[in-house]
Amino acid sequence: MVTQIVAGRVYDYDRVVGRGAVSGAGFALPVSMCLGEGDRIYVVDRGSEYIPGAPWNRVAHGSRVGVFTIGGEQEDEEWVSEFGKYGDAAGELIWPAGVALDSDGNAYVTDEWLNRVSVFDRAGNFVTHWGSEGSGPGQFSGPSGILIDDQDTVYVVDGRNHRVQRLATDGTYLGEFGGLGSGEGQFNAPWGLTQDAEGYLYVADHKNNRVQKLTAAGEFVAQYGSYGEGRGQLNRPADVAVDPDGDIYICDWGNSRVQVFTQEGRFLTSLVGDAQELSKWARPVVNASPQVLLRRREVKNIEVEWRLALPCAVEYDAARGRLLIADTHRNRIQIYNKVKGYVSAQRNL
């Protein structure tokens, strides 16, 4: 449903943003996002890069962070800039996985392959990188999710070490929590994470098919979800977001949906994608090709195109009261508004 009303909450589908692209206005396998100043959104692409002058097979696996503005009105979205490219040299990325901003607007990007965090300034210029492969303090094995709190403490999900590390913005090790297992406070290949207004952390415990709520020191508080495809169940959750009301949004990657829970763990609803209209950037590409238009008209049921496909990331934009979902395998972002003061028409007129 385009508008879902559940337990006093209203989730209203707004629009879809993006299309497949190797640079500029579009996405190439967007795997994570973070919110910047105003309506700026930083999107990590783990897709393809066009290599001019190369042989026939001239598209290599590439990586970047794209910067976009997504305003409050329909089609009010623009590409701003990008930084990073494929490679293992300073300022380059191979498997970028997460992005976060510090209080000065510098961007920190995790790299699962290079086992490091790269730092870029507000203009996208490379500053430094830190971290190396290993399991010791300040070392990584598959770093993915990253967040930076109000005190500029950096939390990095160290996926294959099954832990979360706390670090300073210069990479100085401050502490860690977790460890391989399925018990309270343990992880199995964790991925994304977020923090709520009260300072609690939420970690997408990927292979344990749950999200754990913990204190900033890593003490277990609560768990959401269990394995399955039913209501309130999860299959390899990839990310999590929390809104100012305390509602929890879990990116249910393996089930191609976002599951919504209350703080108490009560399941509310599922968001499965409602992109019935093409995006601002996709529409002219489709309309420019008569053959593409013909092929689309031959499809018996185009509803599959509306739906999410293995989404990897969620972010809640409190300023706009909206949820952004990285619809990863469709190279786009789907947006739902959480509507306040919603009034429905009387049914007995």
Salt bridges, closest charged atoms under 4 A:
ASP14 OD2 - ARG15 NE 2.94
GLU37 OE1 - ARG122 NH2 3.17
ASP39 OD2 - ARG320 NH2 2.78
ASP45 OD2 - ARG64 NE 3.02
GLU75 OE2 - ARG283 NH2 2.44
GLU77 OE1 - ARG15 NH1 2.60
GLU78 OE2 - LYS280 NZ 2.87
GLU82 OE1 - ARG64 NH1 2.79
GLU112 OE1 - ARG46 NH2 2.69
ASP158 OD2 - ARG163 NE 2.67
GLU176 OE1 - ARG163 NH1 3.10
ASP205 OD2 - ARG210 NE 2.78
ASP243 OD2 - LYS338 NZ 2.64
ASP245 OD2 - LYS338 NZ 2.94
ASP245 OD2 - LYS340 NZ 2.57
ASP247 OD2 - ARG9 NE 2.61
ASP247 OD2 - LYS338 NZ 2.73
ASP252 OD2 - ARG257 NE 2.77
ASP274 OD1 - ARG307 NH1 3.18
GLU298 OE2 - ARG295 NH2 2.62
GLU303 OE2 - ARG307 NH2 2.54
GLU305 OE2 - ARG296 NH1 2.62
ASP317 OD2 - ARG322 NE 3.04
ASP327 OD2 - ARG332 NE 2.73
